[in-house]
Amino acid sequence: MPVIFHANARDPASAEVVNLDSNQLATIPDWIRDLPQLRSLSLYNNRLTTVADWLWQLDALQILNLSANQLTALSTGLGALSELKMLDLAHNRLARIPDSIGNLHQLQFLYLSNNLLATLPSSFANLTSLRYLNLTHNQFVDVPDSIGQLNSLTELRLYNNQLVTLPHTVGQLGNLIELHLMRNRLQSLPNSMGRLQNLRLLDLQDNMLTALPRLSAF
């Protein structure tokens, strides 16, 4: 059964939160499109293979959880969710993220772990409100220079990829507190990491490092 919290119990269309986690849904129920005030929608652990285009018209959404489904692609309509603050797409089968994600200027938390990603769109650099980014368990060999423009990041998770090195621009992430890089193929780290003065947790287990730059935070 869906868990729905109504802003006004006499007016179902005023529902603001819908939770349909851990069901057997292969499609998103059509009645959700009639909830213009919906702020939070969670469909974790269902059987979704596609997302209906009308979902991107729910422009009051601030939280969207589509994790643990069977999604292989997302429409460019994603970029229309301009109020979105949290997006969870983890544990799917995504090989790419649409460029339109760069329109989500309010986004603060982004979960993309356990997919098939090897690249990020260039528009990713526009996500300057992003505080938490999880890219673990993907197929990244490198990270684009534009990662350095995400200067609100406090936590970056990149473990269980195939990273050989990091761009020098990682040193521009001055608000970074946690950096998780274990189980990659890192052979070196950029000297610019010495500028990460707020860094409190750096996990480098199971890499191929023979030396480290001087890290002022430690």
C-alpha positions as CSV (number, residue, x, y, z in Angstrom):
1,M,0.0,0.0,0.0
2,P,1.3,3.5,-0.8
3,V,2.0,5.8,2.2
4,I,0.5,9.2,1.3
5,F,0.5,12.2,3.6
6,H,-2.1,14.8,2.6
7,A,-1.7,18.5,3.2
8,N,-5.5,18.5,3.3
9,A,-7.2,15.1,4.0
10,R,-10.3,16.3,2.1
11,D,-8.3,17.0,-1.0
12,P,-6.2,14.0,-2.1
13,A,-4.7,16.2,-4.9
14,S,-2.9,18.1,-2.2
15,A,-0.7,15.1,-1.3
16,E,2.9,16.2,-0.8
17,V,4.7,12.9,0.0
18,V,4.2,9.5,-1.7
19,N,6.2,6.4,-0.8
20,L,5.8,3.3,-2.9
21,D,9.1,1.6,-1.9
22,S,9.6,-2.2,-2.2
23,N,6.7,-3.1,-4.3
24,Q,6.5,-4.9,-7.7
25,L,5.7,-1.8,-9.9
26,A,6.8,-2.0,-13.5
27,T,5.4,1.5,-14.3
28,I,4.7,4.6,-12.2
29,P,1.0,4.8,-11.3
30,D,-0.8,7.4,-13.5
31,W,-2.6,8.9,-10.5
32,I,0.6,10.5,-9.3
33,R,0.5,12.9,-12.3
34,D,-2.5,14.5,-10.7
35,L,-0.6,15.6,-7.6
36,P,0.7,19.1,-8.5
37,Q,1.9,19.8,-4.9
38,L,4.0,16.6,-4.6
39,R,7.3,17.3,-3.0
40,S,8.7,13.9,-2.3
41,L,8.3,10.7,-4.4
42,S,10.0,7.4,-3.6
43,L,9.9,4.3,-5.8
44,Y,12.9,2.5,-4.4
45,N,13.2,-1.2,-5.1
46,N,10.5,-1.8,-7.7
47,R,10.7,-3.1,-11.3
48,L,10.8,0.1,-13.3
49,T,12.5,-0.1,-16.7
50,T,11.4,3.4,-17.9
51,V,10.1,6.6,-16.5
52,A,6.9,8.2,-17.8
53,D,7.5,11.6,-19.4
54,W,4.7,13.2,-17.3
55,L,6.9,12.7,-14.2
56,W,9.2,15.5,-15.3
57,Q,6.2,17.9,-15.2
58,L,5.8,17.5,-11.4
59,D,7.8,20.7,-10.9
60,A,7.2,21.0,-7.1
61,L,9.3,17.8,-6.5
62,Q,12.2,18.3,-4.2
63,I,13.0,14.6,-3.5
64,L,13.0,11.8,-6.1
65,N,14.1,8.3,-5.3
66,L,14.2,5.9,-8.2
67,S,17.0,3.7,-6.8
68,A,17.1,-0.1,-7.1
69,N,15.1,-0.5,-10.2
70,Q,16.0,-1.6,-13.8
71,L,16.4,1.8,-15.5
72,T,18.7,1.9,-18.5
73,A,18.1,5.5,-19.6
74,L,16.6,8.8,-18.5
75,S,14.9,11.4,-20.7
76,T,16.2,15.0,-21.0
77,G,13.0,15.9,-19.2
78,L,14.8,15.3,-16.0
79,G,16.2,18.9,-16.2
80,A,12.7,20.3,-15.8
81,L,12.6,19.4,-12.1
82,S,14.1,22.7,-11.1
83,E,13.2,22.5,-7.4
84,L,14.9,19.1,-6.9
85,K,17.2,18.9,-3.9
86,M,17.8,15.2,-3.7
87,L,18.0,12.7,-6.5
88,D,18.7,9.0,-6.0
89,L,19.3,6.9,-9.1
90,A,21.6,4.3,-7.5
91,H,21.4,0.6,-8.2
92,N,20.1,0.8,-11.8
93,R,21.6,0.1,-15.2
94,L,22.4,3.6,-16.4
95,A,25.3,4.0,-18.8
96,R,24.8,7.8,-19.2
97,I,23.1,10.7,-17.5
98,P,21.4,13.3,-19.7
99,D,23.0,16.7,-20.2
100,S,19.9,18.3,-18.8
101,I,20.9,17.3,-15.3
102,G,22.9,20.5,-15.3
103,N,19.7,22.5,-15.1
104,L,19.1,21.2,-11.5
105,H,20.7,24.2,-9.8
106,Q,19.1,23.4,-6.5
107,L,20.3,19.9,-6.3
108,Q,22.3,19.1,-3.1
109,F,22.4,15.3,-2.8
110,L,23.0,13.0,-5.8
111,Y,23.3,9.3,-5.7
112,L,24.5,7.5,-8.8
113,S,26.3,4.5,-7.3
114,N,26.0,0.9,-8.7
115,N,25.3,1.8,-12.3
116,L,27.4,1.4,-15.6
117,L,28.7,5.0,-15.8
118,A,32.1,5.8,-17.3
119,T,31.5,9.5,-18.1
120,L,29.7,12.5,-16.8
121,P,28.0,15.1,-19.0
122,S,29.8,18.5,-19.3
123,S,26.8,20.2,-17.8
124,F,27.6,18.5,-14.5
125,A,29.8,21.5,-13.7
126,N,26.6,23.5,-13.3
127,L,25.6,21.6,-10.1
128,T,27.2,24.2,-7.9
129,S,24.8,23.6,-5.0
130,L,25.8,19.9,-4.8
131,R,27.0,18.9,-1.3
132,Y,27.0,15.1,-1.6
133,L,28.0,13.1,-4.7
134,N,28.1,9.3,-4.7
135,L,29.6,7.7,-7.9
136,T,30.8,4.5,-6.3
137,H,30.6,1.1,-8.1
138,N,30.7,2.4,-11.6
139,Q,33.2,2.2,-14.5
140,F,35.1,5.5,-14.2
141,V,38.7,5.5,-15.3
142,D,39.0,9.2,-14.8
143,V,37.1,12.2,-13.5
144,P,36.6,15.3,-15.6
145,D,38.4,18.5,-14.7
146,S,35.0,20.2,-14.2
147,I,34.6,18.3,-10.9
148,G,36.6,21.3,-9.4
149,Q,33.6,23.6,-10.1
150,L,31.4,21.7,-7.6
151,N,32.7,24.0,-4.8
152,S,29.9,23.2,-2.4
153,L,30.8,19.6,-2.1
154,T,31.4,18.3,1.4
155,E,31.5,14.6,0.6
156,L,32.6,12.8,-2.6
157,R,32.5,9.0,-2.9
158,L,34.3,7.4,-5.8
159,Y,35.3,4.0,-4.5
160,N,35.0,0.8,-6.5
161,N,35.8,2.3,-9.9
162,Q,38.9,2.0,-12.1
163,L,40.5,5.4,-11.4
164,V,44.1,5.7,-12.3
165,T,44.5,9.3,-11.3
166,L,42.6,12.4,-10.3
167,P,42.5,15.8,-12.0
168,H,44.4,18.7,-10.4
169,T,41.1,20.6,-10.1
170,V,40.1,18.4,-7.2
171,G,42.2,20.8,-5.1
172,Q,39.5,23.5,-5.8
173,L,37.0,21.6,-3.6
174,G,37.7,23.8,-0.6
175,N,34.7,22.7,1.4
176,L,35.4,18.9,1.0
177,I,35.3,17.1,4.4
178,E,35.2,13.4,3.2
179,L,36.9,11.9,0.1
180,H,36.4,8.2,-0.4
181,L,38.7,6.7,-3.1
182,M,39.3,3.1,-1.9
183,R,39.4,0.1,-4.3
184,N,40.6,1.9,-7.5
185,R,43.8,1.8,-9.4
186,L,45.3,5.1,-8.3
187,Q,49.0,5.4,-9.0
188,S,49.4,9.0,-7.9
189,L,47.5,11.9,-6.4
190,P,47.7,15.6,-7.6
191,N,49.7,18.0,-5.4
192,S,46.7,20.3,-5.4
193,M,45.1,18.0,-2.8
194,G,47.3,19.8,-0.3
195,R,44.9,22.7,-0.5
196,L,42.0,20.7,0.9
197,Q,42.2,22.3,4.3
198,N,38.8,21.1,5.5
199,L,39.4,17.5,4.6
200,R,38.8,15.2,7.7
201,L,38.5,11.8,6.1
202,L,40.5,10.5,3.2
203,D,40.2,6.8,2.4
204,L,42.8,5.4,-0.1
205,Q,42.7,1.7,0.7
206,D,43.4,-0.8,-2.0
207,N,45.1,1.4,-4.6
208,M,48.5,1.3,-6.3
209,L,50.1,4.4,-4.6
210,T,53.8,4.6,-4.0
211,A,53.8,8.2,-2.6
212,L,51.5,10.8,-1.4
213,P,51.4,14.6,-1.7
214,R,51.7,16.7,1.5
215,L,48.2,17.1,2.9
216,S,47.8,20.2,5.1
217,A,44.6,19.0,6.7
218,F,46.3,16.0,8.4
